[in-house]
Amino acid sequence: MKYDNYDVAVLGCGPAGLSAAINARVRNKKVLVIGADLCSPPLHKAQKIENYLGLPGLTGGELLNRFMDHFEMMEIERTTVKASGIMEEPDGFTVLLGEEVLHARSIVIATGIPYKSTLPREEEMLGKGLGYCATCDGPLYRDKDVLLVGHSDEAEAEARFMAEICRKVYYLPLYKGSWLDDERIQIINERPVEIIGQDFVEGLKVKDGQVYNIDGLFILGGETAPDRLIPGLLIEDKHIKVNRQQETNIPGVFAAGDCTGGPYQVAKSVGEGQVAGLGAARFASRQA
């Protein structure tokens, strides 16, 4: 099954992503926003915003509500299914959303603050027994022992999938209220602290000192670093490198907001989102 084609796909629904989507939509582009259920938790939690021009004294939640009202007025499509990969094509980009696929002529990345690793040596062990998509890499671990670290309950479906093909499945939830009830899956109620293994993942050590011997480790539900979503994306000082037009080193891929660097302010994110949205719309027009 394949999603419709889009002119612009926006990753993230914080101030930068919403601004990019609205500005691309104003240019009559077909836009899809890929974002969480709650857009911009940091803004939502802010007690008061004093430096947003023309709207002083609002709480972060009030300002976010105004952003969402504007977004919804534009009737822009939105999905909460997380993107797991983006691939360049001759006429744009293929975006993987769970088990579905969509095509977009241009991309705007507005994923917020840079990704923070869950574990030490995570980047070093990526591809050496550590992955971020169990359903993608699952067949490699058929009849083997795996451990899944879940940042949200969305990871539970991947744990059930792995239980169908693996010899042993451990599941370590990093959130409250896990209702995963499957006799094939062993729940670990501890914090992960260390990856065991040098050239390949051999185990995971948890806070109480116990080590679980495994063949594969998956970290699910956390934000995926943009350069892992789009291979070849240039990162500088842990942020996406862009020019004044919010263009990245990959033609057709734009970035805006906190993911491009400080200051981490709403006004800066909205402004960069506008520039990125307009740029993505122009790029999509040239590709049509």
MIDOSE-1310 file (N, C-alpha, C; in nm, 2 decimals, decimal comma, always signed):
residues 288
mkyd	+0,08/-0,12/+0,00/+0,00/+0,00/+0,00/+0,09/+0,12/+0,00; +0,04/+0,23/-0,07/+0,13/+0,35/-0,08/+0,04/+0,47/-0,05; +0,10/+0,56/+0,03/+0,03/+0,69/+0,05/+0,03/+0,77/-0,08; -0,05/+0,88/-0,08/-0,05/+0,97/-0,19/+0,08/+1,04/-0,21
nydv	+0,10/+1,10/-0,32/+0,22/+1,18/-0,34/+0,20/+1,32/-0,28; +0,30/+1,38/-0,23/+0,30/+1,51/-0,17/+0,40/+1,60/-0,23; +0,37/+1,73/-0,22/+0,47/+1,83/-0,26/+0,58/+1,84/-0,15; +0,53/+1,85/-0,03/+0,62/+1,88/+0,08/+0,58/+1,79/+0,20
avlg	+0,68/+1,72/+0,25/+0,66/+1,64/+0,38/+0,75/+1,71/+0,49; +0,68/+1,74/+0,60/+0,74/+1,81/+0,71/+0,76/+1,72/+0,83; +0,88/+1,70/+0,87/+0,91/+1,61/+0,99/+0,91/+1,70/+1,11; +0,81/+1,69/+1,20/+0,81/+1,77/+1,32/+0,69/+1,87/+1,32
cgpa	+0,62/+1,88/+1,43/+0,51/+1,97/+1,43/+0,52/+2,07/+1,55; +0,64/+2,11/+1,58/+0,67/+2,22/+1,67/+0,65/+2,35/+1,59; +0,69/+2,47/+1,65/+0,68/+2,60/+1,58/+0,74/+2,60/+1,44; +0,86/+2,54/+1,43/+0,92/+2,54/+1,30/+0,85/+2,46/+1,19
glsa	+0,81/+2,34/+1,23/+0,74/+2,25/+1,14/+0,60/+2,31/+1,10; +0,52/+2,36/+1,20/+0,39/+2,42/+1,17/+0,41/+2,54/+1,08; +0,51/+2,62/+1,10/+0,53/+2,74/+1,02/+0,57/+2,70/+0,88; +0,65/+2,60/+0,86/+0,69/+2,55/+0,73/+0,57/+2,50/+0,66
aina	+0,49/+2,42/+0,73/+0,37/+2,36/+0,66/+0,27/+2,46/+0,62; +0,24/+2,56/+0,70/+0,15/+2,67/+0,67/+0,20/+2,75/+0,55; +0,32/+2,78/+0,55/+0,38/+2,86/+0,44/+0,38/+2,79/+0,31; +0,41/+2,66/+0,31/+0,40/+2,58/+0,19/+0,26/+2,56/+0,14
rvrn	+0,17/+2,55/+0,24/+0,02/+2,53/+0,20/-0,03/+2,66/+0,14; +0,01/+2,78/+0,19/-0,03/+2,91/+0,13/+0,01/+2,91/-0,02; +0,12/+2,85/-0,05/+0,17/+2,84/-0,19/+0,10/+2,73/-0,27; -0,01/+2,68/-0,22/-0,10/+2,58/-0,29/-0,03/+2,45/-0,30
kkvl	+0,06/+2,41/-0,21/+0,13/+2,28/-0,21/+0,05/+2,18/-0,13; +0,06/+2,06/-0,17/+0,00/+1,95/-0,09/+0,10/+1,91/+0,01; +0,07/+1,92/+0,14/+0,16/+1,91/+0,25/+0,12/+1,80/+0,34; +0,21/+1,73/+0,39/+0,19/+1,63/+0,50/+0,28/+1,66/+0,62
viga	+0,23/+1,67/+0,74/+0,31/+1,69/+0,86/+0,32/+1,56/+0,93; +0,44/+1,52/+0,97/+0,47/+1,40/+1,04/+0,51/+1,44/+1,18; +0,42/+1,42/+1,28/+0,46/+1,47/+1,41/+0,39/+1,39/+1,52; +0,43/+1,42/+1,65/+0,38/+1,35/+1,76/+0,23/+1,39/+1,79
dlcs	+0,17/+1,31/+1,88/+0,03/+1,35/+1,93/+0,03/+1,49/+1,99; +0,13/+1,52/+2,08/+0,14/+1,65/+2,14/+0,26/+1,72/+2,07; +0,23/+1,82/+1,99/+0,33/+1,90/+1,92/+0,41/+1,99/+2,02; +0,54/+1,98/+2,02/+0,63/+2,06/+2,10/+0,60/+2,06/+2,25
pplh	+0,63/+1,95/+2,32/+0,61/+1,94/+2,46/+0,69/+2,05/+2,54; +0,81/+2,09/+2,49/+0,88/+2,20/+2,56/+0,80/+2,33/+2,56; +0,74/+2,36/+2,45/+0,66/+2,49/+2,44/+0,54/+2,47/+2,53; +0,48/+2,36/+2,52/+0,35/+2,33/+2,60/+0,38/+2,35/+2,75
kaqk	+0,50/+2,32/+2,79/+0,53/+2,33/+2,94/+0,58/+2,46/+2,98; +0,61/+2,55/+2,89/+0,66/+2,68/+2,93/+0,56/+2,76/+3,01; +0,61/+2,82/+3,12/+0,51/+2,89/+3,20/+0,47/+3,03/+3,14; +0,56/+3,10/+3,08/+0,53/+3,22/+3,02/+0,63/+3,26/+2,90
ieny	+0,57/+3,31/+2,79/+0,65/+3,35/+2,68/+0,65/+3,51/+2,67; +0,76/+3,57/+2,69/+0,76/+3,72/+2,70/+0,82/+3,78/+2,57; +0,89/+3,70/+2,49/+0,97/+3,76/+2,38/+0,91/+3,73/+2,24; +0,79/+3,68/+2,23/+0,73/+3,66/+2,10/+0,65/+3,78/+2,06
lglp	+0,70/+3,85/+1,95/+0,65/+3,98/+1,91/+0,50/+3,98/+1,89; +0,44/+4,08/+1,96/+0,29/+4,10/+1,95/+0,20/+4,02/+2,04; +0,26/+3,91/+2,10/+0,18/+3,82/+2,19/+0,25/+3,81/+2,32; +0,27/+3,91/+2,40/+0,34/+3,90/+2,52/+0,25/+3,84/+2,63
gltg	+0,32/+3,77/+2,73/+0,25/+3,72/+2,85/+0,17/+3,59/+2,83; +0,18/+3,53/+2,72/+0,11/+3,40/+2,70/+0,19/+3,29/+2,76; +0,12/+3,19/+2,81/+0,19/+3,07/+2,85/+0,23/+2,99/+2,72; +0,32/+2,90/+2,74/+0,36/+2,82/+2,62/+0,24/+2,74/+2,56
gell	+0,16/+2,69/+2,65/+0,04/+2,62/+2,61/-0,06/+2,70/+2,53; -0,08/+2,83/+2,57/-0,17/+2,92/+2,50/-0,11/+2,95/+2,36; +0,02/+2,98/+2,36/+0,08/+3,01/+2,23/+0,07/+2,89/+2,13; +0,10/+2,77/+2,19/+0,09/+2,65/+2,10/-0,05/+2,63/+2,05
nrfm	-0,15/+2,66/+2,14/-0,29/+2,64/+2,09/-0,32/+2,74/+1,98; -0,27/+2,86/+1,98/-0,29/+2,95/+1,87/-0,22/+2,90/+1,74; -0,10/+2,84/+1,76/-0,03/+2,78/+1,64/-0,12/+2,67/+1,58; -0,17/+2,59/+1,67/-0,25/+2,47/+1,62/-0,38/+2,51/+1,56
dhfe	-0,44/+2,62/+1,61/-0,57/+2,67/+1,55/-0,54/+2,71/+1,41; -0,43/+2,79/+1,39/-0,39/+2,84/+1,26/-0,37/+2,72/+1,16; -0,29/+2,62/+1,21/-0,26/+2,50/+1,14/-0,39/+2,43/+1,09; -0,48/+2,41/+1,18/-0,60/+2,33/+1,15/-0,69/+2,41/+1,05
mmei	-0,69/+2,54/+1,06/-0,76/+2,62/+0,96/-0,72/+2,60/+0,82; -0,59/+2,57/+0,81/-0,53/+2,55/+0,67/-0,56/+2,41/+0,61; -0,62/+2,32/+0,70/-0,66/+2,19/+0,65/-0,55/+2,11/+0,59; -0,44/+2,11/+0,67/-0,32/+2,04/+0,62/-0,32/+1,90/+0,68
ertt	-0,28/+1,80/+0,60/-0,28/+1,66/+0,65/-0,17/+1,64/+0,75; -0,20/+1,55/+0,85/-0,11/+1,52/+0,95/-0,12/+1,38/+0,99; +0,00/+1,32/+1,02/+0,00/+1,18/+1,07/+0,09/+1,17/+1,20; +0,06/+1,08/+1,29/+0,15/+1,06/+1,41/+0,23/+0,94/+1,39
vkas	+0,23/+0,87/+1,28/+0,31/+0,76/+1,25/+0,46/+0,81/+1,23; +0,55/+0,75/+1,30/+0,69/+0,80/+1,30/+0,76/+0,76/+1,17; +0,83/+0,85/+1,11/+0,91/+0,82/+0,99/+1,03/+0,74/+1,04; +1,06/+0,63/+0,96/+1,17/+0,54/+1,00/+1,29/+0,55/+0,90
gime	+1,26/+0,62/+0,79/+1,37/+0,63/+0,69/+1,32/+0,72/+0,57; +1,42/+0,79/+0,51/+1,39/+0,87/+0,39/+1,50/+0,84/+0,29; +1,46/+0,81/+0,16/+1,55/+0,77/+0,06/+1,53/+0,87/-0,06; +1,64/+0,91/-0,12/+1,64/+1,00/-0,24/+1,59/+0,92/-0,36
epdg	+1,51/+0,98/-0,44/+1,47/+0,92/-0,57/+1,49/+1,03/-0,68; +1,49/+0,99/-0,80/+1,52/+1,09/-0,91/+1,42/+1,20/-0,91; +1,30/+1,18/-0,86/+1,19/+1,28/-0,87/+1,15/+1,33/-0,73; +1,23/+1,30/-0,63/+1,20/+1,35/-0,49/+1,25/+1,25/-0,39
ftvl	+1,16/+1,21/-0,29/+1,20/+1,13/-0,18/+1,09/+1,03/-0,14; +1,14/+0,91/-0,11/+1,05/+0,81/-0,05/+1,06/+0,82/+0,10; +0,95/+0,82/+0,17/+0,94/+0,83/+0,32/+0,88/+0,71/+0,37; +0,94/+0,63/+0,46/+0,89/+0,51/+0,52/+0,81/+0,55/+0,65
lgee	+0,69/+0,52/+0,66/+0,60/+0,55/+0,77/+0,55/+0,42/+0,82; +0,61/+0,36/+0,92/+0,56/+0,22/+0,97/+0,57/+0,13/+0,85; +0,46/+0,07/+0,81/+0,45/-0,03/+0,70/+0,41/+0,04/+0,57; +0,39/+0,17/+0,58/+0,35/+0,25/+0,46/+0,46/+0,33/+0,40
vlha	+0,44/+0,37/+0,28/+0,54/+0,45/+0,20/+0,47/+0,57/+0,14; +0,53/+0,69/+0,14/+0,48/+0,80/+0,07/+0,59/+0,86/-0,01; +0,55/+0,94/-0,11/+0,65/+1,01/-0,19/+0,63/+1,16/-0,17; +0,74/+1,23/-0,16/+0,74/+1,38/-0,15/+0,84/+1,44/-0,24
rsiv	+0,81/+1,55/-0,30/+0,90/+1,62/-0,39/+1,01/+1,69/-0,30; +0,98/+1,74/-0,18/+1,07/+1,80/-0,10/+1,05/+1,77/+0,05; +1,15/+1,79/+0,13/+1,14/+1,76/+0,27/+1,18/+1,88/+0,36; +1,11/+1,90/+0,47/+1,15/+1,99/+0,57/+1,17/+1,92/+0,70
iatg	+1,29/+1,93/+0,76/+1,32/+1,86/+0,89/+1,31/+1,97/+1,00; +1,22/+1,94/+1,09/+1,20/+2,04/+1,20/+1,18/+1,95/+1,33; +1,27/+1,87/+1,36/+1,26/+1,77/+1,46/+1,30/+1,82/+1,60; +1,33/+1,95/+1,62/+1,36/+2,00/+1,75/+1,51/+1,97/+1,79
ipyk	+1,53/+1,97/+1,92/+1,67/+1,96/+1,98/+1,73/+1,83/+1,92; +1,87/+1,83/+1,91/+1,94/+1,72/+1,86/+1,91/+1,59/+1,94; +1,92/+1,48/+1,87/+1,90/+1,35/+1,93/+2,00/+1,32/+2,04; +1,95/+1,27/+2,16/+2,04/+1,24/+2,27/+2,04/+1,08/+2,28
stlp	+2,16/+1,03/+2,28/+2,16/+0,88/+2,29/+2,11/+0,83/+2,42; +2,04/+0,71/+2,41/+1,99/+0,65/+2,53/+2,10/+0,59/+2,62; +2,20/+0,54/+2,55/+2,31/+0,46/+2,61/+2,45/+0,51/+2,56; +2,55/+0,50/+2,65/+2,69/+0,52/+2,60/+2,72/+0,43/+2,49
reee	+2,80/+0,47/+2,40/+2,85/+0,39/+2,28/+2,74/+0,35/+2,19; +2,63/+0,42/+2,20/+2,52/+0,38/+2,11/+2,56/+0,40/+1,96; +2,61/+0,52/+1,93/+2,65/+0,55/+1,79/+2,76/+0,45/+1,74; +2,85/+0,42/+1,83/+2,96/+0,33/+1,80/+2,91/+0,19/+1,76
mlgk	+2,80/+0,14/+1,83/+2,75/+0,01/+1,81/+2,63/+0,00/+1,71; +2,59/+0,11/+1,65/+2,49/+0,11/+1,55/+2,53/+0,03/+1,43; +2,45/-0,07/+1,39/+2,48/-0,16/+1,28/+2,56/-0,27/+1,32; +2,60/-0,28/+1,45/+2,68/-0,39/+1,50/+2,60/-0,47/+1,61
glgy	+2,47/-0,49/+1,58/+2,39/-0,56/+1,67/+2,29/-0,46/+1,74; +2,30/-0,33/+1,71/+2,21/-0,23/+1,76/+2,14/-0,16/+1,65; +2,01/-0,15/+1,66/+1,93/-0,09/+1,56/+1,81/-0,01/+1,62; +1,74/+0,06/+1,53/+1,63/+0,15/+1,57/+1,49/+0,10/+1,52
catc	+1,49/+0,00/+1,44/+1,37/-0,05/+1,38/+1,37/-0,20/+1,39; +1,29/-0,26/+1,48/+1,29/-0,41/+1,49/+1,22/-0,48/+1,38; +1,11/-0,42/+1,33/+1,04/-0,48/+1,22/+1,13/-0,48/+1,09; +1,22/-0,38/+1,08/+1,30/-0,37/+0,96/+1,41/-0,48/+0,96
dgpl	+1,48/-0,49/+1,08/+1,59/-0,58/+1,09/+1,56/-0,72/+1,15; +1,43/-0,74/+1,19/+1,39/-0,86/+1,26/+1,44/-0,99/+1,20; +1,43/-1,01/+1,06/+1,47/-1,13/+1,00/+1,61/-1,17/+1,03; +1,70/-1,07/+1,06/+1,84/-1,10/+1,09/+1,85/-1,17/+1,22
yrdk	+1,75/-1,17/+1,31/+1,76/-1,22/+1,44/+1,66/-1,34/+1,47; +1,62/-1,40/+1,36/+1,54/-1,52/+1,37/+1,61/-1,63/+1,45; +1,53/-1,68/+1,55/+1,58/-1,78/+1,64/+1,70/-1,74/+1,73; +1,71/-1,61/+1,75/+1,81/-1,55/+1,84/+1,75/-1,48/+1,95
dvll	+1,84/-1,43/+2,04/+1,79/-1,36/+2,16/+1,81/-1,21/+2,14; +1,70/-1,13/+2,17/+1,71/-0,98/+2,15/+1,65/-0,91/+2,27; +1,68/-0,79/+2,28/+1,63/-0,70/+2,39/+1,59/-0,57/+2,32; +1,46/-0,53/+2,36/+1,41/-0,41/+2,30/+1,39/-0,31/+2,41
vghs	+1,44/-0,19/+2,40/+1,42/-0,08/+2,49/+1,32/+0,02/+2,43; +1,20/+0,03/+2,50/+1,09/+0,11/+2,44/+1,08/+0,24/+2,51; +1,08/+0,35/+2,44/+1,06/+0,49/+2,49/+0,91/+0,52/+2,50; +0,83/+0,45/+2,43/+0,68/+0,47/+2,44/+0,61/+0,34/+2,41
deae	+0,48/+0,34/+2,43/+0,41/+0,21/+2,41/+0,40/+0,17/+2,26; +0,44/+0,26/+2,17/+0,44/+0,22/+2,03/+0,54/+0,11/+2,00; +0,64/+0,09/+2,09/+0,74/-0,01/+2,08/+0,68/-0,15/+2,11; +0,57/-0,16/+2,17/+0,51/-0,29/+2,21/+0,48/-0,37/+2,09
aear	+0,43/-0,31/+1,99/+0,39/-0,39/+1,87/+0,52/-0,45/+1,81; +0,63/-0,38/+1,81/+0,75/-0,44/+1,76/+0,80/-0,55/+1,85; +0,78/-0,54/+1,98/+0,82/-0,65/+2,07/+0,74/-0,78/+2,04; +0,61/-0,76/+2,01/+0,52/-0,88/+1,98/+0,57/-0,94/+1,84
fmae	+0,60/-0,85/+1,75/+0,65/-0,90/+1,62/+0,78/-0,99/+1,64; +0,87/-0,94/+1,72/+1,00/-1,01/+1,74/+0,97/-1,14/+1,81; +0,87/-1,14/+1,90/+0,84/-1,26/+1,97/+0,79/-1,38/+1,88; +0,75/-1,34/+1,76/+0,70/-1,44/+1,67/+0,82/-1,51/+1,60
icrk	+0,94/-1,45/+1,59/+1,05/-1,51/+1,52/+1,17/-1,53/+1,60; +1,18/-1,47/+1,72/+1,30/-1,49/+1,80/+1,29/-1,60/+1,90; +1,41/-1,64/+1,95/+1,41/-1,75/+2,05/+1,37/-1,69/+2,19; +1,42/-1,57/+2,22/+1,40/-1,50/+2,34/+1,39/-1,35/+2,32
vyyl	+1,28/-1,29/+2,38/+1,27/-1,15/+2,37/+1,25/-1,09/+2,51; +1,34/-0,99/+2,53/+1,33/-0,91/+2,66/+1,28/-0,77/+2,62; +1,20/-0,71/+2,71/+1,14/-0,58/+2,68/+1,16/-0,49/+2,80; +1,23/-0,38/+2,78/+1,26/-0,28/+2,89/+1,19/-0,15/+2,86
plyk	+1,07/-0,12/+2,92/+1,00/+0,00/+2,90/+1,06/+0,12/+2,97; +1,08/+0,23/+2,91/+1,13/+0,35/+2,97/+1,02/+0,45/+2,99; +0,90/+0,40/+3,01/+0,78/+0,49/+3,03/+0,69/+0,42/+3,13; +0,60/+0,49/+3,18/+0,50/+0,43/+3,28/+0,38/+0,37/+3,22
gswl	+0,33/+0,27/+3,28/+0,20/+0,21/+3,24/+0,22/+0,12/+3,12; +0,32/+0,04/+3,12/+0,33/-0,07/+3,02/+0,23/-0,18/+3,04; +0,15/-0,20/+2,94/+0,05/-0,31/+2,96/+0,08/-0,43/+2,87; +0,21/-0,44/+2,83/+0,25/-0,55/+2,74/+0,24/-0,68/+2,82
dder	+0,14/-0,76/+2,78/+0,12/-0,89/+2,85/+0,13/-1,00/+2,75; +0,25/-1,06/+2,74/+0,27/-1,17/+2,64/+0,37/-1,26/+2,71; +0,33/-1,39/+2,72/+0,41/-1,49/+2,79/+0,54/-1,51/+2,72; +0,55/-1,47/+2,59/+0,67/-1,50/+2,51/+0,78/-1,39/+2,54
iqii	+0,74/-1,28/+2,61/+0,82/-1,16/+2,63/+0,85/-1,14/+2,78; +0,98/-1,13/+2,81/+1,02/-1,11/+2,95/+1,04/-0,96/+2,98; +0,96/-0,90/+3,07/+0,97/-0,76/+3,10/+1,08/-0,73/+3,20; +1,16/-0,63/+3,17/+1,27/-0,59/+3,26/+1,24/-0,45/+3,32
nerp	+1,21/-0,44/+3,45/+1,18/-0,31/+3,51/+1,30/-0,25/+3,57; +1,40/-0,22/+3,49/+1,52/-0,15/+3,53/+1,56/-0,05/+3,43; +1,66/+0,03/+3,46/+1,72/+0,13/+3,37/+1,84/+0,06/+3,30; +1,85/+0,08/+3,17/+1,97/+0,03/+3,10/+2,09/+0,12/+3,12
veii	+2,21/+0,07/+3,14/+2,32/+0,15/+3,17/+2,44/+0,13/+3,08; +2,45/+0,01/+3,02/+2,58/-0,02/+2,95/+2,56/-0,13/+2,84; +2,61/-0,10/+2,72/+2,61/-0,21/+2,62/+2,74/-0,29/+2,64; +2,72/-0,42/+2,64/+2,83/-0,52/+2,66/+2,87/-0,57/+2,52
gqdf	+3,00/-0,57/+2,50/+3,05/-0,61/+2,37/+3,14/-0,51/+2,31; +3,24/-0,56/+2,23/+3,34/-0,47/+2,17/+3,31/-0,45/+2,02; +3,32/-0,55/+1,94/+3,30/-0,54/+1,80/+3,15/-0,56/+1,76; +3,07/-0,62/+1,86/+2,93/-0,65/+1,83/+2,86/-0,66/+1,96
vegl	+2,73/-0,63/+1,96/+2,65/-0,63/+2,08/+2,65/-0,77/+2,14; +2,68/-0,79/+2,26/+2,68/-0,92/+2,33/+2,58/-0,92/+2,45; +2,55/-0,81/+2,50/+2,46/-0,80/+2,61/+2,43/-0,66/+2,65; +2,34/-0,65/+2,75/+2,30/-0,52/+2,81/+2,30/-0,53/+2,96
kvkd	+2,37/-0,43/+3,02/+2,38/-0,43/+3,16/+2,28/-0,33/+3,21; +2,20/-0,36/+3,32/+2,10/-0,27/+3,38/+2,15/-0,22/+3,51; +2,07/-0,13/+3,57/+2,11/-0,06/+3,69/+2,14/-0,15/+3,81; +2,07/-0,26/+3,82/+2,09/-0,35/+3,94/+2,22/-0,44/+3,92
gqvy	+2,28/-0,42/+3,81/+2,41/-0,49/+3,78/+2,39/-0,62/+3,70; +2,27/-0,66/+3,67/+2,25/-0,78/+3,59/+2,28/-0,76/+3,45; +2,33/-0,86/+3,38/+2,36/-0,85/+3,24/+2,28/-0,95/+3,16; +2,21/-0,90/+3,06/+2,13/-0,99/+2,98/+2,21/-1,02/+2,85
nidg	+2,24/-1,14/+2,83/+2,31/-1,18/+2,71/+2,22/-1,19/+2,59; +2,25/-1,12/+2,49/+2,17/-1,11/+2,37/+2,25/-1,10/+2,24; +2,18/-1,12/+2,13/+2,24/-1,12/+2,00/+2,21/-0,98/+1,93; +2,10/-0,92/+1,98/+2,06/-0,79/+1,91/+1,99/-0,70/+2,01
lfil	+2,01/-0,57/+2,00/+1,96/-0,47/+2,09/+1,89/-0,36/+2,00; +1,76/-0,33/+2,04/+1,69/-0,23/+1,96/+1,64/-0,12/+2,06; +1,66/+0,00/+2,02/+1,61/+0,12/+2,10/+1,50/+0,18/+2,01; +1,38/+0,18/+2,07/+1,26/+0,21/+1,99/+1,19/+0,33/+2,05
gget	+1,13/+0,42/+1,97/+1,04/+0,52/+2,01/+1,11/+0,65/+2,05; +1,24/+0,65/+2,06/+1,31/+0,78/+2,08/+1,32/+0,85/+1,95; +1,36/+0,98/+1,95/+1,38/+1,05/+1,83/+1,50/+1,00/+1,76; +1,48/+0,97/+1,63/+1,59/+0,93/+1,55/+1,67/+1,04/+1,49
apdr	+1,80/+1,04/+1,50/+1,89/+1,15/+1,46/+1,86/+1,17/+1,31; +1,85/+1,29/+1,26/+1,82/+1,32/+1,12/+1,91/+1,26/+1,02; +2,04/+1,25/+1,05/+2,14/+1,20/+0,96/+2,12/+1,04/+0,95; +2,05/+0,98/+1,04/+2,02/+0,84/+1,03/+1,89/+0,82/+0,95
lipg	+1,80/+0,92/+0,95/+1,68/+0,92/+0,87/+1,72/+0,94/+0,72; +1,81/+1,03/+0,70/+1,85/+1,07/+0,56/+2,00/+1,05/+0,55; +2,04/+0,94/+0,50/+2,19/+0,91/+0,48/+2,26/+1,02/+0,40; +2,37/+1,07/+0,45/+2,44/+1,17/+0,38/+2,42/+1,31/+0,43
llie	+2,32/+1,33/+0,51/+2,28/+1,47/+0,56/+2,40/+1,52/+0,65; +2,44/+1,64/+0,62/+2,56/+1,70/+0,69/+2,52/+1,75/+0,82; +2,60/+1,71/+0,93/+2,58/+1,75/+1,06/+2,70/+1,83/+1,11; +2,69/+1,94/+1,17/+2,80/+2,02/+1,22/+2,77/+2,06/+1,37
dkhi	+2,86/+2,02/+1,46/+2,84/+2,06/+1,60/+2,70/+2,00/+1,65; +2,67/+1,88/+1,60/+2,55/+1,81/+1,65/+2,42/+1,87/+1,60; +2,43/+1,96/+1,50/+2,31/+2,03/+1,44/+2,32/+2,01/+1,29; +2,20/+2,02/+1,23/+2,20/+2,01/+1,08/+2,25/+2,14/+1,02
kvnr	+2,35/+2,13/+0,93/+2,41/+2,24/+0,87/+2,32/+2,30/+0,76; +2,28/+2,42/+0,77/+2,20/+2,49/+0,67/+2,26/+2,62/+0,63; +2,22/+2,67/+0,51/+2,25/+2,81/+0,47/+2,14/+2,91/+0,51; +2,15/+3,03/+0,46/+2,05/+3,13/+0,49/+1,91/+3,10/+0,44
qqet	+1,91/+3,01/+0,34/+1,78/+2,97/+0,28/+1,73/+2,84/+0,35; +1,79/+2,80/+0,45/+1,75/+2,68/+0,53/+1,77/+2,55/+0,44; +1,86/+2,56/+0,34/+1,89/+2,45/+0,26/+2,00/+2,36/+0,33; +1,99/+2,23/+0,32/+2,09/+2,14/+0,37/+2,18/+2,11/+0,25
nipg	+2,27/+2,02/+0,27/+2,36/+1,98/+0,16/+2,30/+1,89/+0,06; +2,17/+1,84/+0,09/+2,10/+1,75/+0,00/+1,99/+1,84/-0,07; +2,00/+1,85/-0,20/+1,90/+1,93/-0,27/+1,76/+1,88/-0,24; +1,67/+1,97/-0,21/+1,53/+1,94/-0,18/+1,50/+1,91/-0,03
vfaa	+1,61/+1,91/+0,05/+1,59/+1,89/+0,19/+1,63/+2,01/+0,26; +1,53/+2,07/+0,34/+1,55/+2,19/+0,42/+1,54/+2,16/+0,57; +1,59/+2,24/+0,65/+1,58/+2,22/+0,79/+1,55/+2,35/+0,86; +1,48/+2,35/+0,98/+1,45/+2,47/+1,05/+1,43/+2,44/+1,20
gdct	+1,45/+2,54/+1,28/+1,42/+2,53/+1,42/+1,54/+2,49/+1,50; +1,51/+2,43/+1,62/+1,62/+2,39/+1,71/+1,72/+2,29/+1,65; +1,67/+2,21/+1,56/+1,77/+2,11/+1,50/+1,88/+2,17/+1,42; +1,87/+2,30/+1,39/+1,97/+2,37/+1,31/+2,07/+2,45/+1,41
ggpy	+2,03/+2,46/+1,54/+2,12/+2,53/+1,63/+2,05/+2,64/+1,70; +2,12/+2,70/+1,80/+2,06/+2,80/+1,88/+2,05/+2,93/+1,81; +1,98/+3,03/+1,87/+1,91/+3,02/+2,00/+1,79/+2,94/+1,99; +1,76/+2,86/+2,09/+1,64/+2,78/+2,10/+1,52/+2,86/+2,14
qvak	+1,47/+2,94/+2,05/+1,36/+3,03/+2,08/+1,25/+3,01/+1,98; +1,13/+3,04/+2,02/+1,01/+3,02/+1,94/+1,02/+3,11/+1,81; +1,05/+3,24/+1,83/+1,05/+3,33/+1,72/+1,15/+3,28/+1,61; +1,27/+3,24/+1,65/+1,37/+3,19/+1,56/+1,31/+3,07/+1,48
svge	+1,25/+2,98/+1,55/+1,20/+2,86/+1,49/+1,09/+2,89/+1,39; +1,00/+2,98/+1,42/+0,89/+3,02/+1,33/+0,95/+3,09/+1,21; +1,04/+3,18/+1,22/+1,11/+3,24/+1,11/+1,18/+3,15/+1,02; +1,26/+3,06/+1,08/+1,33/+2,96/+0,99/+1,23/+2,87/+0,92
gqva	+1,12/+2,83/+0,99/+1,02/+2,75/+0,93/+0,95/+2,81/+0,81; +0,93/+2,94/+0,82/+0,88/+3,02/+0,70/+0,97/+3,01/+0,58; +1,10/+3,03/+0,61/+1,20/+3,03/+0,50/+1,21/+2,89/+0,44; +1,21/+2,79/+0,53/+1,22/+2,65/+0,48/+1,09/+2,61/+0,40
glga	+0,98/+2,65/+0,45/+0,85/+2,61/+0,38/+0,84/+2,68/+0,25; +0,88/+2,80/+0,24/+0,88/+2,87/+0,11/+0,98/+2,80/+0,01; +1,10/+2,77/+0,07/+1,20/+2,71/-0,02/+1,16/+2,57/-0,07; +1,10/+2,49/+0,02/+1,05/+2,36/-0,02/+0,94/+2,37/-0,12
arfa	+0,85/+2,47/-0,11/+0,75/+2,49/-0,21/+0,81/+2,52/-0,34; +0,91/+2,61/-0,35/+0,97/+2,64/-0,48/+1,04/+2,52/-0,54; +1,11/+2,44/-0,45/+1,17/+2,32/-0,50/+1,07/+2,23/-0,56; +0,96/+2,21/-0,49/+0,86/+2,12/-0,54/+0,80/+2,16/-0,67
srqa	+0,79/+2,29/-0,69/+0,73/+2,35/-0,82/+0,83/+2,31/-0,93; +0,96/+2,32/-0,91/+1,05/+2,29/-1,01/+1,05/+2,14/-1,04; +1,02/+2,06/-0,95/+1,02/+1,91/-0,97/+0,89/+1,86/-1,04; +0,79/+1,95/-1,04/+0,65/+1,90/-1,09/+0,66/+1,88/-1,24
